[in-house]
Amino acid sequence: MAKTLKKPTLPGPGLNKQGVAILQTFFIFIFASLEFWIRSGAGIVSGLVIALVSFGGVSYGRKGTRYVAAVTPPLAFAATALFMIILSDGLSISRVGVDFIAALASVAPYLLIGAIYTWFSFLNEKAKSRPSKRAATH
């Protein structure tokens, strides 16, 4: 007797735009801040969290939340990185600039993977919502 795996279901329609943005920002801020505090820089933990919240935003968001799921992770990580770097380095502009670019570069592959997936989902949802050209000609 083989059991079939059930995908977890949410009661109700899912997260709205604000819920997706808040949850993505929260998880990125917590895990990236911990990694900056422990390692003094961004790395694989921050990258994996960025990829996971990108996929989670698409999976658990309502219809119409794909744009927010695509835009929030890079902005949330950039704000967190800048905040943590200013806390550790002070307002030394050259040091903050170098560390900020290094933090973005260290998570760039994860940002790209998450962005490709979420933008594809957004554009796919947008294309499916348009009426078919075939149906309009008949």
Stockholm file with secondary structure:
# STOCKHOLM 1.0

chainA/1-138         MAKTLKKPTLPGPGLNKQGVAILQTFFIFIFASLEFWIRSGAGIVSGLVIALVSFGGVSYGRKGTRYVAAVTPPLAFAATALFMIILSDGLSISRVGVDFIAALASVAPYLLIGAIYTWFSFLNEKAKSRPSKRAATH
#=GR chainA/1-138 SS CCCCCCCCCCSSSCBCHHHHHHHHHHHHHHHHHHHHHHHSSCCHHHHHHHHHHHHHHHHHBCTTCHHHHHHHHHHHHHHHHHHHHHHHHCSCHHHHHHHHHHHHHHTHHHHHHHHHHHHHHHHHHHHHHSCCHHHHHC
#=GC SS_cons         CCCCCCCCCCSSSCBCHHHHHHHHHHHHHHHHHHHHHHHSSCCHHHHHHHHHHHHHHHHHBCTTCHHHHHHHHHHHHHHHHHHHHHHHHCSCHHHHHHHHHHHHHHTHHHHHHHHHHHHHHHHHHHHHHSCCHHHHHC
//
